[in-house]
Amino acid sequence: MRLAIVHDFFCNLGGSDVCVRHFHELWPNAPIYTIVVYDRNRRHPLLQGMDLRTSFVQRLPFAGRMHQPYLPLFPLAVESFDLRGYDVVLSSSHSCAKGVITRPDTLHICYCHTPMRYAWDLREKYVGRSGELRNPLGVLLARLIMHYLRLWDTATADRVDRFIANSQNVAARIAKYYRRQAVVIHPPVDTGYFTPAPEGTPPGDYYLYVGRLVPYKRVDLAVRACNELRLPLKVVGTGSELRRLRALAGPTVQILGEQPRERVRELLRHCRAFLFPGEEDFGIAPVEAQACGRPVIAYRAGGALETVVEGKTGLLFDAQRVESLIEALRAFEQGGGGTQFSPQAIRAHALQFDQAHFRSRIRRYVEEEYARFRAQSPWGCTTVHPLDLMG
């Protein structure tokens, strides 16, 4: 089975890039086609040993530092990959990777982290009245680009033979936007690394957020709520909201910026609870917190509905408003400030998302679907070129 992996890009490394690392370890000889790789990531441990094959976008000015200006070129970039030599193409897509062109006798399986969020359900957060763009001409241009991307995104869903969704939440959106069914395989969590503090160690007195600091994550809700209640909060991460959050933070809130992985683990192990105020497709960070035995307080939407068990591994609040999160924090404090939750039960719940389960399910799914595809294919196991029949 000759297999190729296609991934959108390796820019701001996150959960989707970790998935590709697991794909690489399952099929170490498979080349990885990607639109662009940031220069700073070339020596990152996550990418070591990968046969990375980038598109023409990589050679454009400043593409190794910023990819957003070239977004309109991404469809053309993924369509330029020559994948004729492969039996299976496994795409990892949250942007355009699923739009690659394959031969009719090639099985294309897409692991979909989400349909293109900035073109669909988050478009108003980027180009709406409260979006990041303010220039009217820029907003108009962005809306035209998003319109084009939605048309292309919908049309290219038919290029995929099998969809895998990273959550039931994403599977529902695949059904909505693409009119396709998807099996669900949750993304991998390193529960062997994220482990609880030694037994008997009391939790710290702080709440914690870890993740990118961008508008749709709604970290401002956590900051405002902890300001109001004068609760200690530590915020780990970097992004476009960093400066605004630092200005917003009261005396009980610490904006720590980016931290090493070891420091993040220690913060997770000792936090009172992990705050998750955004709506995510899945959300790996809350599962990492639960792997450390700590409860999560999350917005009742998206992937949190699949990873947080209310009353057992955390609490859910109903609206993305400061008042709603404050109400949940008060209930958490009055219920015992975390002592009402069993760290052992929380970790046991998180173990179902372990990376070993992910790798086993992905390998089995790809191999079984390839066998089924070959059995049903009109080409069978032997391809006969029409010219051969003509002598």
Kinemage of the C-alpha trace (Angstrom):
@kinemage 1
@onewidth
@group {chain A} dominant
@subgroup {mainchain}
@vectorlist {calphas} color= white
{ca met a 1} P 0.000 0.000 0.000
{ca arg a 2} L 1.716 3.183 -1.218
{ca leu a 3} L 0.433 5.948 1.059
{ca ala a 4} L 0.900 9.730 1.078
{ca ile a 5} L -0.095 12.172 3.810
{ca val a 6} L -1.409 15.666 3.033
{ca his a 7} L -1.610 18.351 5.725
{ca asp a 8} L -2.703 21.980 5.416
{ca phe a 9} L 0.405 23.657 6.849
{ca phe a 10} L 2.841 23.612 9.771
{ca cys a 11} L 2.564 27.172 11.021
{ca asn a 12} L 1.261 27.714 14.565
{ca leu a 13} L 1.768 24.165 15.746
{ca gly a 14} L -1.153 22.559 17.558
{ca gly a 15} L -3.358 19.492 17.828
{ca ser a 16} L -3.754 18.868 14.097
{ca asp a 17} L 0.024 18.794 13.682
{ca val a 18} L 0.296 16.256 16.521
{ca cys a 19} L -2.149 14.028 14.620
{ca val a 20} L 0.106 14.187 11.569
{ca arg a 21} L 3.052 13.178 13.748
{ca his a 22} L 1.130 10.026 14.667
{ca phe a 23} L 0.307 9.394 11.000
{ca his a 24} L 4.021 9.673 10.236
{ca glu a 25} L 4.919 7.180 12.968
{ca leu a 26} L 2.309 4.729 11.656
{ca trp a 27} L 3.581 5.086 8.066
{ca pro a 28} L 7.173 6.394 8.399
{ca asn a 29} L 7.942 6.060 4.670
{ca ala a 30} L 4.963 8.158 3.585
{ca pro a 31} L 5.862 11.629 2.262
{ca ile a 32} L 3.954 14.543 3.755
{ca tyr a 33} L 2.655 17.139 1.312
{ca thr a 34} L 1.883 20.522 2.854
{ca ile a 35} L 1.238 24.046 1.633
{ca val a 36} L 3.839 25.812 3.771
{ca val a 37} L 6.108 25.285 6.776
{ca tyr a 38} L 7.154 28.192 8.976
{ca asp a 39} L 10.916 28.654 9.109
{ca arg a 40} L 10.926 28.516 12.911
{ca asn a 41} L 9.396 25.017 12.823
{ca arg a 42} L 11.949 23.382 10.550
{ca arg a 43} L 13.862 21.904 13.494
{ca his a 44} L 10.911 21.390 15.798
{ca pro a 45} L 10.865 17.868 17.320
{ca leu a 46} L 7.335 17.377 15.980
{ca leu a 47} L 8.624 17.521 12.390
{ca gln a 48} L 11.840 15.568 12.792
{ca gly a 49} L 12.284 12.695 10.333
{ca met a 50} L 9.397 13.779 8.111
{ca asp a 51} L 9.745 13.860 4.329
{ca leu a 52} L 8.087 17.274 3.900
{ca arg a 53} L 7.130 18.358 0.381
{ca thr a 54} L 5.870 21.926 0.245
{ca ser a 55} L 3.894 23.791 -2.424
{ca phe a 56} L 4.873 26.818 -4.487
{ca val a 57} L 3.519 29.026 -1.674
{ca gln a 58} L 6.640 28.181 0.337
{ca arg a 59} L 8.745 30.110 -2.192
{ca leu a 60} L 6.660 33.290 -2.036
{ca pro a 61} L 7.963 36.320 -0.096
{ca phe a 62} L 7.646 36.032 3.712
{ca ala a 63} L 5.588 32.805 3.464
{ca gly a 64} L 7.964 31.192 5.953
{ca arg a 65} L 6.790 33.687 8.579
{ca met a 66} L 3.188 34.521 7.694
{ca his a 67} L 0.759 32.472 5.630
{ca gln a 68} L -2.507 34.425 5.956
{ca pro a 69} L -1.936 36.786 2.980
{ca tyr a 70} L -1.704 33.753 0.684
{ca leu a 71} L -4.979 32.139 1.801
{ca pro a 72} L -6.665 32.696 -1.621
{ca leu a 73} L -3.857 30.624 -3.201
{ca phe a 74} L -4.293 27.611 -0.913
{ca pro a 75} L -6.819 25.780 -3.141
{ca leu a 76} L -4.460 26.112 -6.118
{ca ala a 77} L -1.554 24.986 -3.950
{ca val a 78} L -3.141 21.710 -2.806
{ca glu a 79} L -4.406 20.978 -6.323
{ca ser a 80} L -0.830 21.298 -7.605
{ca phe a 81} L 0.405 18.256 -5.643
{ca asp a 82} L 1.202 15.282 -7.882
{ca leu a 83} L -0.275 12.281 -6.047
{ca arg a 84} L -0.503 9.880 -8.966
{ca gly a 85} L 1.924 7.376 -7.473
{ca tyr a 86} L -0.121 6.448 -4.397
{ca asp a 87} L -2.763 3.861 -3.551
{ca val a 88} L -3.990 5.777 -0.494
{ca val a 89} L -3.969 9.492 0.322
{ca leu a 90} L -4.619 10.380 3.962
{ca ser a 91} L -5.377 14.079 4.294
{ca ser a 92} L -5.387 15.983 7.582
{ca ser a 93} L -7.661 18.930 6.918
{ca his a 94} L -8.897 21.978 8.782
{ca ser a 95} L -8.424 24.266 5.800
{ca cys a 96} L -7.810 23.039 2.236
{ca ala a 97} L -5.957 19.698 2.395
{ca lys a 98} L -9.051 17.650 1.574
{ca gly a 99} L -9.183 19.341 -1.854
{ca val a 100} L -6.251 17.439 -3.331
{ca ile a 101} L -6.785 15.723 -6.674
{ca thr a 102} L -6.211 11.959 -6.760
{ca arg a 103} L -6.488 9.229 -9.378
{ca pro a 104} L -9.833 7.375 -9.653
{ca asp a 105} L -8.178 4.210 -8.320
{ca thr a 106} L -6.657 5.995 -5.305
{ca leu a 107} L -8.489 5.870 -1.981
{ca his a 108} L -8.692 9.331 -0.385
{ca ile a 109} L -9.415 9.302 3.357
{ca cys a 110} L -9.786 12.695 5.047
{ca tyr a 111} L -9.235 13.099 8.788
{ca cys a 112} L -11.258 16.287 9.189
{ca his a 113} L -10.430 18.447 12.194
{ca thr a 114} L -13.173 20.825 11.086
{ca pro a 115} L -14.713 22.214 7.914
{ca met a 116} L -12.919 25.463 7.124
{ca arg a 117} L -13.996 27.477 10.177
{ca tyr a 118} L -13.139 30.978 8.945
{ca ala a 119} L -15.237 30.400 5.804
{ca trp a 120} L -18.242 28.835 7.562
{ca asp a 121} L -19.341 29.135 11.184
{ca leu a 122} L -16.688 31.640 12.327
{ca arg a 123} L -16.793 33.928 9.308
{ca glu a 124} L -18.502 36.776 11.215
{ca lys a 125} L -15.803 36.697 13.884
{ca tyr a 126} L -13.293 37.516 11.164
{ca val a 127} L -15.187 39.831 8.829
{ca gly a 128} L -18.391 40.761 10.700
{ca arg a 129} L -19.103 43.967 12.601
{ca ser a 130} L -17.156 42.715 15.614
{ca gly a 131} L -14.488 40.970 13.535
{ca glu a 132} L -10.776 41.603 13.343
{ca leu a 133} L -10.995 43.601 10.087
{ca arg a 134} L -12.054 47.238 10.303
{ca asn a 135} L -11.260 48.659 6.853
{ca pro a 136} L -14.478 48.570 4.720
{ca leu a 137} L -12.566 47.700 1.547
{ca gly a 138} L -10.709 44.942 3.401
{ca val a 139} L -13.992 43.559 4.745
{ca leu a 140} L -15.504 43.507 1.237
{ca leu a 141} L -12.449 41.766 -0.209
{ca ala a 142} L -12.448 39.243 2.653
{ca arg a 143} L -16.131 38.470 2.102
{ca leu a 144} L -15.492 37.830 -1.603
{ca ile a 145} L -12.600 35.496 -0.759
{ca met a 146} L -14.695 33.651 1.845
{ca his a 147} L -17.507 33.245 -0.697
{ca tyr a 148} L -15.082 31.713 -3.190
{ca leu a 149} L -13.603 29.438 -0.502
{ca arg a 150} L -17.038 28.181 0.555
{ca leu a 151} L -17.885 27.249 -3.039
{ca trp a 152} L -14.547 25.491 -3.481
{ca asp a 153} L -14.781 23.800 -0.073
{ca thr a 154} L -18.236 22.399 -0.826
{ca ala a 155} L -17.299 21.204 -4.316
{ca thr a 156} L -14.119 19.457 -3.188
{ca ala a 157} L -15.909 17.424 -0.501
{ca asp a 158} L -16.805 15.045 -3.335
{ca arg a 159} L -13.110 14.349 -3.896
{ca val a 160} L -12.978 12.529 -0.545
{ca asp a 161} L -13.889 8.826 -0.483
{ca arg a 162} L -14.098 8.471 3.314
{ca phe a 163} L -14.407 11.087 6.044
{ca ile a 164} L -13.145 10.681 9.599
{ca ala a 165} L -14.246 13.399 12.038
{ca asn a 166} L -12.325 14.236 15.201
{ca ser a 167} L -15.577 14.538 17.193
{ca gln a 168} L -19.329 14.096 16.953
{ca asn a 169} L -19.472 17.888 16.813
{ca val a 170} L -17.367 17.962 13.626
{ca ala a 171} L -19.235 14.977 12.161
{ca ala a 172} L -22.463 16.996 12.476
{ca arg a 173} L -20.891 19.942 10.645
{ca ile a 174} L -19.552 17.653 7.898
{ca ala a 175} L -23.112 16.392 7.444
{ca lys a 176} L -24.435 19.977 7.403
{ca tyr a 177} L -21.942 21.576 5.000
{ca tyr a 178} L -20.828 18.615 2.863
{ca arg a 179} L -23.877 16.300 3.094
{ca arg a 180} L -21.481 13.452 3.924
{ca gln a 181} L -21.310 10.918 6.739
{ca ala a 182} L -18.180 10.515 8.849
{ca val a 183} L -16.915 8.033 11.395
{ca val a 184} L -15.570 9.584 14.612
{ca ile a 185} L -12.053 8.932 15.895
{ca his a 186} L -11.091 11.349 18.661
{ca pro a 187} L -7.626 12.941 18.402
{ca pro a 188} L -4.721 11.652 20.512
{ca val a 189} L -3.921 12.837 24.026
{ca asp a 190} L -0.589 11.973 25.631
{ca thr a 191} L -1.987 10.601 28.883
{ca gly a 192} L 1.381 8.965 29.561
{ca tyr a 193} L 2.963 12.417 29.856
{ca phe a 194} L 0.067 14.316 31.399
{ca thr a 195} L -0.318 12.509 34.702
{ca pro a 196} L -1.604 13.550 38.143
{ca ala a 197} L 0.568 15.016 40.866
{ca pro a 198} L 1.822 12.522 43.466
{ca glu a 199} L -0.979 11.205 45.650
{ca gly a 200} L -1.645 13.373 48.663
{ca thr a 201} L -0.380 16.559 46.968
{ca pro a 202} L -2.976 19.284 47.567
{ca pro a 203} L -4.092 21.274 44.501
{ca gly a 204} L -3.018 24.865 44.079
{ca asp a 205} L -5.252 27.843 44.702
{ca tyr a 206} L -5.408 29.049 41.088
{ca tyr a 207} L -7.567 28.471 38.023
{ca leu a 208} L -5.846 27.869 34.695
{ca tyr a 209} L -6.288 28.465 30.970
{ca val a 210} L -3.861 27.019 28.386
{ca gly a 211} L -4.211 27.635 24.656
{ca arg a 212} L -3.930 30.131 21.848
{ca leu a 213} L -4.980 33.667 22.750
{ca val a 214} L -7.279 34.473 19.832
{ca pro a 215} L -10.772 36.044 19.842
{ca tyr a 216} L -12.941 32.957 19.345
{ca lys a 217} L -11.322 31.211 22.348
{ca arg a 218} L -13.067 33.806 24.562
{ca val a 219} L -10.288 33.909 27.145
{ca asp a 220} L -11.578 37.381 28.027
{ca leu a 221} L -14.547 35.712 29.747
{ca ala a 222} L -12.222 33.846 32.110
{ca val a 223} L -10.223 37.010 32.829
{ca arg a 224} L -13.299 39.147 33.485
{ca ala a 225} L -14.979 36.520 35.660
{ca cys a 226} L -11.879 36.038 37.815
{ca asn a 227} L -11.455 39.820 38.033
{ca glu a 228} L -15.032 40.114 39.291
{ca leu a 229} L -14.721 37.323 41.866
{ca arg a 230} L -11.098 38.155 42.738
{ca leu a 231} L -10.074 34.576 42.009
{ca pro a 232} L -6.483 33.719 41.042
{ca leu a 233} L -6.132 32.833 37.358
{ca lys a 234} L -3.061 31.897 35.311
{ca val a 235} L -3.263 32.226 31.519
{ca val a 236} L -0.726 30.358 29.363
{ca gly a 237} L -0.400 30.999 25.648
{ca thr a 238} L 0.269 33.578 22.992
{ca gly a 239} L -1.646 35.112 20.110
{ca ser a 240} L -3.345 38.235 18.832
{ca glu a 241} L -5.247 38.754 22.119
{ca leu a 242} L -2.139 38.758 24.325
{ca arg a 243} L -1.805 42.532 24.653
{ca arg a 244} L -5.530 43.097 25.199
{ca leu a 245} L -5.731 40.404 27.867
{ca arg a 246} L -2.760 41.842 29.721
{ca ala a 247} L -4.497 45.210 29.763
{ca leu a 248} L -7.713 43.562 30.948
{ca ala a 249} L -6.133 41.479 33.715
{ca gly a 250} L -6.793 42.524 37.298
{ca pro a 251} L -4.488 41.965 40.288
{ca thr a 252} L -5.478 38.275 40.658
{ca val a 253} L -4.821 37.358 36.990
{ca gln a 254} L -1.403 36.427 35.605
{ca ile a 255} L -0.829 36.355 31.840
{ca leu a 256} L 2.210 34.077 31.590
{ca gly a 257} L 2.591 33.934 27.802
{ca glu a 258} L 4.051 30.840 26.163
{ca gln a 259} L 5.517 28.263 28.543
{ca pro a 260} L 7.607 25.068 28.115
{ca arg a 261} L 5.706 21.787 28.010
{ca glu a 262} L 7.102 20.697 31.376
{ca arg a 263} L 5.886 23.921 33.011
{ca val a 264} L 2.435 23.468 31.443
{ca arg a 265} L 2.207 19.974 32.921
{ca glu a 266} L 3.072 21.252 36.390
{ca leu a 267} L 0.490 24.022 36.114
{ca leu a 268} L -2.153 21.507 35.018
{ca arg a 269} L -1.323 19.118 37.858
{ca his a 270} L -1.745 21.733 40.545
{ca cys a 271} L -4.567 23.962 39.295
{ca arg a 272} L -7.864 24.131 41.138
{ca ala a 273} L -9.702 23.735 37.836
{ca phe a 274} L -9.104 24.268 34.132
{ca leu a 275} L -11.249 26.966 32.470
{ca phe a 276} L -12.434 26.409 28.900
{ca pro a 277} L -14.703 29.296 27.827
{ca gly a 278} L -14.474 28.870 24.040
{ca glu a 279} L -16.307 26.590 21.635
{ca glu a 280} L -13.888 24.087 20.110
{ca asp a 281} L -14.222 21.308 17.561
{ca phe a 282} L -12.736 18.921 20.135
{ca gly a 283} L -10.336 20.612 22.531
{ca ile a 284} L -7.244 18.667 23.603
{ca ala a 285} L -6.167 20.949 26.472
{ca pro a 286} L -9.206 20.123 28.679
{ca val a 287} L -8.507 16.398 28.217
{ca glu a 288} L -4.862 16.956 29.180
{ca ala a 289} L -6.100 18.673 32.350
{ca gln a 290} L -8.364 15.704 33.103
{ca ala a 291} L -5.469 13.310 32.451
{ca cys a 292} L -3.741 15.204 35.264
{ca gly a 293} L -6.783 14.524 37.447
{ca arg a 294} L -8.069 18.090 37.488
{ca pro a 295} L -11.683 19.142 36.827
{ca val a 296} L -12.735 21.379 33.939
{ca ile a 297} L -15.223 24.254 33.842
{ca ala a 298} L -16.288 24.570 30.202
{ca tyr a 299} L -18.808 26.266 27.953
{ca arg a 300} L -21.642 23.861 27.181
{ca ala a 301} L -21.002 23.502 23.422
{ca gly a 302} L -18.788 21.834 20.843
{ca gly a 303} L -16.215 19.252 21.819
{ca ala a 304} L -16.598 19.893 25.555
{ca leu a 305} L -19.912 18.002 25.418
{ca glu a 306} L -17.905 14.896 24.475
{ca thr a 307} L -14.962 15.322 26.843
{ca val a 308} L -16.407 16.772 30.060
{ca val a 309} L -18.891 14.748 32.122
{ca glu a 310} L -20.887 17.226 34.168
{ca gly a 311} L -20.764 16.458 37.868
{ca lys a 312} L -18.052 13.804 37.406
{ca thr a 313} L -15.123 15.476 35.625
{ca gly a 314} L -16.225 19.105 35.800
{ca leu a 315} L -18.983 21.651 35.297
{ca leu a 316} L -20.573 23.200 32.195
{ca phe a 317} L -21.948 26.734 31.897
{ca asp a 318} L -24.716 27.646 29.471
{ca ala a 319} L -23.833 30.945 27.781
{ca gln a 320} L -20.677 32.698 26.604
{ca arg a 321} L -21.287 35.553 29.006
{ca val a 322} L -19.307 36.661 32.035
{ca glu a 323} L -22.362 36.223 34.267
{ca ser a 324} L -22.790 32.597 33.236
{ca leu a 325} L -19.152 31.729 33.951
{ca ile a 326} L -19.318 33.590 37.278
{ca glu a 327} L -22.308 31.482 38.246
{ca ala a 328} L -20.388 28.289 37.433
{ca leu a 329} L -17.319 29.455 39.376
{ca arg a 330} L -19.459 30.256 42.416
{ca ala a 331} L -21.103 26.827 42.241
{ca phe a 332} L -17.651 25.219 41.961
{ca glu a 333} L -16.345 27.147 44.975
{ca gln a 334} L -19.428 26.472 47.079
{ca gly a 335} L -19.321 22.781 46.184
{ca gly a 336} L -15.859 22.361 47.640
{ca gly a 337} L -13.503 24.122 45.243
{ca gly a 338} L -12.594 20.912 43.450
{ca thr a 339} L -12.573 18.540 46.415
{ca gln a 340} L -15.988 17.263 45.306
{ca phe a 341} L -14.327 15.613 42.273
{ca ser a 342} L -12.272 12.428 42.341
{ca pro a 343} L -8.901 12.845 40.580
{ca gln a 344} L -8.848 9.084 39.911
{ca ala a 345} L -12.279 9.134 38.268
{ca ile a 346} L -11.336 12.189 36.207
{ca arg a 347} L -8.157 10.542 34.924
{ca ala a 348} L -9.945 7.258 34.206
{ca his a 349} L -12.334 9.192 31.962
{ca ala a 350} L -9.434 10.857 30.123
{ca leu a 351} L -7.721 7.538 29.368
{ca gln a 352} L -10.267 6.714 26.653
{ca phe a 353} L -8.649 9.484 24.562
{ca asp a 354} L -5.120 8.063 24.896
{ca gln a 355} L -2.905 8.248 21.816
{ca ala a 356} L -2.536 4.455 21.680
{ca his a 357} L -6.295 4.157 21.027
{ca phe a 358} L -6.025 6.785 18.301
{ca arg a 359} L -3.169 5.042 16.501
{ca ser a 360} L -4.828 1.631 16.691
{ca arg a 361} L -8.143 2.897 15.342
{ca ile a 362} L -6.566 4.957 12.534
{ca arg a 363} L -4.385 2.097 11.318
{ca arg a 364} L -7.246 -0.398 11.403
{ca tyr a 365} L -9.644 1.979 9.650
{ca val a 366} L -7.218 2.834 6.835
{ca glu a 367} L -6.255 -0.798 6.210
{ca glu a 368} L -9.835 -2.094 6.308
{ca glu a 369} L -11.171 0.667 4.068
{ca tyr a 370} L -8.331 0.161 1.594
{ca ala a 371} L -9.104 -3.566 1.403
{ca arg a 372} L -12.814 -2.813 0.912
{ca phe a 373} L -12.047 -0.143 -1.706
{ca arg a 374} L -9.863 -2.508 -3.708
{ca ala a 375} L -12.468 -5.276 -3.522
{ca gln a 376} L -15.198 -2.958 -4.797
{ca ser a 377} L -13.039 -1.126 -7.341
{ca pro a 378} L -13.682 -1.805 -11.032
{ca trp a 379} L -9.899 -1.861 -11.407
{ca gly a 380} L -9.603 -4.797 -8.989
{ca cys a 381} L -6.027 -5.700 -8.096
{ca thr a 382} L -4.686 -5.388 -11.649
{ca thr a 383} L -4.808 -2.177 -13.630
{ca val a 384} L -5.008 -2.595 -17.419
{ca his a 385} L -4.273 0.509 -19.475
{ca pro a 386} L -6.654 1.037 -22.470
{ca leu a 387} L -3.649 1.281 -24.839
{ca asp a 388} L -2.605 -2.251 -23.806
{ca leu a 389} L -5.937 -3.568 -25.029
{ca met a 390} L -5.316 -1.949 -28.405
{ca gly a 391} L -2.007 -3.792 -28.800
